Amino acid sequence: MLGKMTVTQNDGVRVHTYTAPDDGWRVNTHLIELPTQVIAVDDQYTLRYAREVVDYISSLGKPPRRLYVTHYHPDHLLGAAAFTAPLHALAGVKAKIELVGDRVAAEEHAKLGDIIPQRAERPSRIVVPGMEVIEETRLNFLGCVTPKPRTLS
């Protein structure tokens, strides 16, 4: 494994954090290990490091059931093509990915080649802000706060 994995545990929940090397922008992917499944939060910038995360999930012996993308930046989105779990995002994040995701993927692919997908994966599941309980683990999804435009005088 070229990236680094750190494992923490609190109240019976184990979180595995994968950090890519410098050439992968040191992107973090968090894996929430539950009794029968793994939930991934953000993927990786490159497919190479996203595949390392997917291989690591396989080693846990629990299927990945969800991949959450917290925002549309390339380092949190482009590696999603390596995952088999459904892609989840807030409605605003999904809309932004649909608007600019393919353009961003194409630009990054043009610079770096096949380590980046040519198009962005689309979230298939909308996350509603609020609390969700999965296998007795509470997840709190916070919506994005958009600042009001200011008028300069």
Buried (B, 14 or more C-beta within 10 A) or exposed (E): EEBEBEEEEEEEBBBBBBBBBEEBBEBBBBBBBBEEBBBBBBBBBBBBBBBBBBEBBEEBEBEBBBBBBBBBBBBBBBBBBBBEBEBBBBBBBBEBBEEEBBEBBBEBBEEEEEBBBEBBBEBEEEBEEEEEEEEEBEBEBEEEEEEEEEEEE
